[in-house]
Amino acid sequence: MAPSLDDFQGRHGGGVAKRSKVTIVGSGNWGSVAAKLVASNALKLDSFHDEVRMWVYEETLPNGKKLTDVINRENENVKYLPGIKLGKNVVADPDLVHAVEGADMLVFVTPHQFVEGICKRLVGKLGKDVEAISLIKGMEVKREGPRMISSVISDQLGINCCVLMGANIANEIAEGKFSEATVGYRYDRAVAAKWVQLFTTPYFSVTPVQDVEGVELCGTLKNVVAIAAGFVDGLEMGNNTKAAIMRIGLREMKRFSKLLFPSVKDTTFFESCGVADLITTCLGGRNRRVAEAFAKNRGERSFDVLEAEMLHGQKLQGVSTASELYEVLSDRGWLEMFPLFATVHEISTGRLPPSAIVEYDGNSLEVA
Ligand SMILES: NC(=O)c1ccc[n+]([C@@H]2O[C@H](COP(=O)([O-])OP(=O)(O)OC[C@H]3O[C@@H](n4cnc5c(N)ncnc54)[C@H](O)[C@@H]3O)[C@@H](O)[C@H]2O)c1
């Protein structure tokens, strides 16, 4: 029988009797907003402990104070989410192992390049029934092939891992502006229901979909399309061109996802994690913004320099994902099938000028 909304909101209490302890693993821009969403629900709902711990990668602020101390004193992540109160039940902890001690539910939300190192430190430290969810966009590419971040978490820690992706520019959600998200789950509907319950607020509407890889690949690949959209903006090519880039990008997202995982569902691309996230990222996200600056500077200032200058410690994901994607495409002989993805990488690494974003062979785009 298909799940009803009540099932997903936990109103029938299916398997959610135990009070779960939640830890957020990460405390950047989105990590802090996730903590705020979860903390407001943890206080309201009987199925969760009030206290939500948040692991903080410790930093010393310019005034000499530790970020963790400031978060706990002011209830605000002054570096990554200034001006927003997180909720008094959020407790920042710089000790990763201590932060996850006794937790039943782990929310992973760090830039993807740090996940493997974090998981290594957590091996053997978690309870056996711990459930995880990844809000992380990106993939890991090794000689053996690409792995999604949820699989890195699952495989390294031996735990189930769902994903949450969507049209979610963190600062807008922090201000309580309405948005939607998608939870991707593998087998267990009750587990998905609990994550939906934990994240849903009147301004954050979460829908479950049984398609982990589809949801995660949408969230990951759209950052590459956003880099292309930024090039178009930097070159002042206008809205028609940007819409074309978004359409072509969506096609490549779908084609790549289905080649890598034939189980990926067409319908996933119409959820918040798909077309909606693509649109918001190509209109407003940090990847688009930095790529715009790159194109305006005719590629003469590198992405590393622009990232450091414009993002103040926040991380770009689109450029590293384009590089990882390029490795997969070359390795599998798929480069010609993905001209937009390949061109983004070639521009980002200085092999082609930004104007090349509209100069590849359009015919190859029509491959089904
Ligand atoms: N910000 C958004 O609007 C948004 C929205 C949806 C998804 N995401 C995704 O969420 C994930 C996390 O992004 P974010 O916006 O929370 O982070 P961020 O880019 O704002 O901040 C970077 C974080 O990395 C931490 N860090 C730096 N060096 C580290 C190290 N060596 N080890 C571990 N951590 C280190 C910093 O302390 C900081 O917490 C990314 O995958 C991103 O794509 C972000």
The ligand as an SDF file (V2000), in Angstrom:
LIG
                    3D

 44 48  0  0  0  0  0  0  0  0999 V2000
   24.9860   26.3820    1.7980 N   0  0  0  0  0  0  0  0  0  0  0  0
   23.9470   25.9830    1.1130 C   0  0  0  0  0  0  0  0  0  0  0  0
   23.0950   26.7860    0.7120 O   0  0  0  0  0  0  0  0  0  0  0  0
   23.7690   24.5130    0.8440 C   0  0  0  0  0  0  0  0  0  0  0  0
   22.4970   24.0670    0.5010 C   0  0  0  0  0  0  0  0  0  0  0  0
   22.2930   22.7310    0.2540 C   0  0  0  0  0  0  0  0  0  0  0  0
   23.3560   21.8380    0.3730 C   0  0  0  0  0  0  0  0  0  0  0  0
   24.5980   22.2890    0.7060 N   0  0  0  0  0  0  0  0  0  0  0  0
   25.6680   21.2920    0.8400 C   0  0  0  0  0  0  0  0  0  0  0  0
   25.9210   21.0930    2.2160 O   0  0  0  0  0  0  0  0  0  0  0  0
   27.2660   20.6600    2.3920 C   0  0  0  0  0  0  0  0  0  0  0  0
   27.9120   21.4890    3.4870 C   0  0  0  0  0  0  0  0  0  0  0  0
   27.9390   22.8290    3.0770 O   0  0  0  0  0  0  0  0  0  0  0  0
   27.8320   24.0390    4.1050 P   0  0  0  0  0  0  0  0  0  0  0  0
   27.1680   25.1520    3.3370 O   0  0  0  0  0  0  0  0  0  0  0  0
   27.2020   23.6210    5.3760 O   0  0  0  0  0  0  0  0  0  0  0  0
   29.3690   24.3490    4.4070 O   0  0  0  0  0  0  0  0  0  0  0  0
   30.2030   25.7180    4.1270 P   0  0  0  0  0  0  0  0  0  0  0  0
   30.7950   25.6500    2.7520 O   0  0  0  0  0  0  0  0  0  0  0  0
   29.3670   26.8950    4.4860 O   0  0  0  0  0  0  0  0  0  0  0  0
   31.3420   25.6780    5.2190 O   0  0  0  0  0  0  0  0  0  0  0  0
   32.4990   24.8980    5.1520 C   0  0  0  0  0  0  0  0  0  0  0  0
   32.5330   24.0230    6.3890 C   0  0  0  0  0  0  0  0  0  0  0  0
   33.6440   23.1320    6.2910 O   0  0  0  0  0  0  0  0  0  0  0  0
   34.3110   23.1280    7.5450 C   0  0  0  0  0  0  0  0  0  0  0  0
   35.6730   22.6850    7.3560 N   0  0  0  0  0  0  0  0  0  0  0  0
   36.7420   23.3870    6.8910 C   0  0  0  0  0  0  0  0  0  0  0  0
   37.8420   22.6120    6.8780 N   0  0  0  0  0  0  0  0  0  0  0  0
   37.4430   21.3850    7.3380 C   0  0  0  0  0  0  0  0  0  0  0  0
   38.1240   20.1540    7.5420 C   0  0  0  0  0  0  0  0  0  0  0  0
   39.4140   20.0110    7.2780 N   0  0  0  0  0  0  0  0  0  0  0  0
   37.4070   19.1150    8.0250 N   0  0  0  0  0  0  0  0  0  0  0  0
   36.0910   19.2080    8.2740 C   0  0  0  0  0  0  0  0  0  0  0  0
   35.3920   20.3650    8.1080 N   0  0  0  0  0  0  0  0  0  0  0  0
   36.0780   21.4360    7.6420 C   0  0  0  0  0  0  0  0  0  0  0  0
   34.1660   24.5490    8.0400 C   0  0  0  0  0  0  0  0  0  0  0  0
   34.3950   24.6230    9.4110 O   0  0  0  0  0  0  0  0  0  0  0  0
   32.6960   24.8110    7.6750 C   0  0  0  0  0  0  0  0  0  0  0  0
   31.8560   24.3000    8.6710 O   0  0  0  0  0  0  0  0  0  0  0  0
   27.9330   20.7690    1.0290 C   0  0  0  0  0  0  0  0  0  0  0  0
   27.9560   19.5060    0.4200 O   0  0  0  0  0  0  0  0  0  0  0  0
   27.0010   21.6760    0.2390 C   0  0  0  0  0  0  0  0  0  0  0  0
   27.0300   21.4070   -1.1370 O   0  0  0  0  0  0  0  0  0  0  0  0
   24.8120   23.6100    0.9700 C   0  0  0  0  0  0  0  0  0  0  0  0
  1  2  1  0
  2  3  2  0
  2  4  1  0
  4  5  1  0
  4 44  2  0
  5  6  2  0
  6  7  1  0
  7  8  2  0
  8  9  1  0
  8 44  1  0
  9 10  1  0
  9 42  1  0
 10 11  1  0
 11 12  1  0
 11 40  1  0
 12 13  1  0
 13 14  1  0
 14 15  2  0
 14 16  1  0
 14 17  1  0
 17 18  1  0
 18 19  2  0
 18 20  1  0
 18 21  1  0
 21 22  1  0
 22 23  1  0
 23 24  1  0
 23 38  1  0
 24 25  1  0
 25 26  1  0
 25 36  1  0
 26 27  1  0
 26 35  1  0
 27 28  2  0
 28 29  1  0
 29 30  1  0
 29 35  2  0
 30 31  1  0
 30 32  2  0
 32 33  1  0
 33 34  2  0
 34 35  1  0
 36 37  1  0
 36 38  1  0
 38 39  1  0
 40 41  1  0
 40 42  1  0
 42 43  1  0
M  CHG  2   8   1  16  -1
M  END
$$$$
